Amino acid sequence: MKKDFKFTFIVYVLIGIAVIFLISTLGGSRNDATAVSYSQLLQRLEADEVLTLVVDKGTQVATAELKNGDKVYAFIPYSFDDIIHEYVKPGGTKVDYVIPSNNSWLSTLLPTLLLVGALVFIFVLFNQQSSGGGKVMNFGKSSAKMFNPSSTKKVTFKDVAGADEEKEEMQEIVDFLKHPSKYTALGAKIPKGVLMVGPPGTGKTLLARAVAGEADVPFFTVSGSEFVEMFVGVGASRVRDLFDTAKKNAPCIVFIDEIDAVGRQRGTGLGGGHDEREQTLNQLLVEMDGFGINDNIIVVAATNRPDVLDPALLRPGRFDRQIVINVPDVKGREEILKVHIRNKPLSKNVELKNIARGTVGFTGADLENLVNEAALLAARRGKEEITDDELEEAKKRIIAGPEKRSRVVTAEDKKITAYHEVGHAIVMKLLPNCDAVHEISIIPRGMAAGYTITLPDNEMTHMSKQRLLDNIAGLLGGRAAEKVALNDICTGASNDIERATAIARKMVMEYGMSDVLGPMTFGSDSQEVFIGRDFNRSRNYSEEVAAAIDKEIRTIIDQAFKQAQQILVEHREKLEEITNVLLERETLSGEEFAKLFEGIDLNENIIEEKKPQEDFWAQQKDLWAQTDASTKPDEENDDQNTEK
């Protein structure tokens, strides 16, 4: 059928081209002219019946106007110019020639191209319509793709780590499809829907791909945004088409990624809602659990915004099971690292447990990126295996960004940054609830002039009030060090202040940790989910309470800053000593910082590691020489750096 259609199409194209060619060929003739043969034209010329003769050199057509008023035309050979003088008497027939211009071919080719283009468009349109794969008119067709393990890299449950309980839940779904009698014998019903919830990068889509790789049933994948179009009724039509296709392939699994794009709460939004999106959601609700029967069709969905989903979508019978996939703990991070390092050469000295301990808050995607960055760094350095150095550097790149060794750093900026970072470290070390200092550096990274990395001894689910207060004081330790050591403050603490203020605000407004306001929550999330987090937070308290909230936040910040400042005043000598060493070494590990704080001399280590720092500051001096004199440090500081 399809071959016959193509053959017919080609025939029509050829006929159209022939018609256009004939029309264009005869374009030089007049409608009132009569066609005659070439020999008849010669006879009339010989009989002196022709008044004027016009010869078109482009089409090789001669048009003759007879003395009796008639017009005739005939096709002539290219040798006509050589024999015409034999038939035209001197002073008789007037002969004119029409010479075609260089662009005359457009008059013939352009109509032909237009006809061919129109026929090709019609052919493509109807061919796609007949095959069912058209996107031009098939707006209501679902764009869901059936998973084919042979056409892509197969992912199994072995590739999923750090989510053991979540993996068991999904394994049960696969087992139900493979061995339904084991469950139906006990009267159990197959779940109609499974909703995976969790922050971005935690492995929701990866888990769904593992289900597709393990299940021996058809697996359809579609994104929530693919249901929504600018045309009314398209979304609902695509939902119907998706489930119609699934019914024909049952038992099967339908995976909807980012379902919040289509499953948001109804009746919300500016102007009362979005009718097209709500129609799509209504159709999805009916297909999942309505009067129709959708046995042996399991809907698996993923989202990182469960708070915006419609309650009707979350009820049992639609999504019977909700699986929360959180950020992995230290054990999970170690297992994830083992998965991603599996096909990469790793040094025997690398302890993945230590890497996992130093990546608190990293998701599975972050850890995959860390291993990949480490492999790239090892290749860049010409190594044949990945070592601790590359993994540690990759971790820093993800947390703070790459080193900016080409940035011009003046001696004054270097001094301020050193005091700032040492202030953080000393305050965090002396406060009992702060994490241990892992590394201090004044080499710029990303947008930061320096950094202080801390690592927790253990991961805590609950944060006590005192721990939060100590963390605020640790964040303000940099600003306090500037005040104590330099008797001035600078802009470098802006991010620290922002984070400290956010913690204090949550303590007062969300955690109920204010002694004045008591265990109350201020501000509640509105049902509106489309107009932003800040705007949709309704204000359910008076101006008087708002003033009290501001006062409590200010009190927490002021007390934490005074505490950090007092600690640094009491340990001013340690602040100066450690800052001087940091200015020389640029980077201090947590162990080195602890030794310096205890008064242990690090001169031997300084001598051993002095050359790399000299290389770094040699680069800095080259950069200073290329910059304006206003950027170059004064001579006294420059001499001090040279001595160091």
Helices and strands as residue ranges (DSSP letters): H 2-25, G 26-28, E 34-35, H 38-46, E 50-56, E 61-66, E 71-75, H 80-87, E 94-98, H 104-131, E 145-146, G 149-151, G 157-159, H 164-178, H 180-184, E 193-197, H 204-214, E 219-223, G 224-227, H 234-248, E 252-257, G 259-261, H 275-288, E 297-303, G 306-308, H 311-314, E 321-324, H 330-340, H 352-357, H 364-380, H 388-400, H 411-430, E 436-441, E 451-455, H 465-475, H 477-486, G 491-493, H 494-509, E 524-525, E 537-538, H 543-570, H 572-585, E 587-589, H 590-597, H 603-608, H 610-626, H 635-643
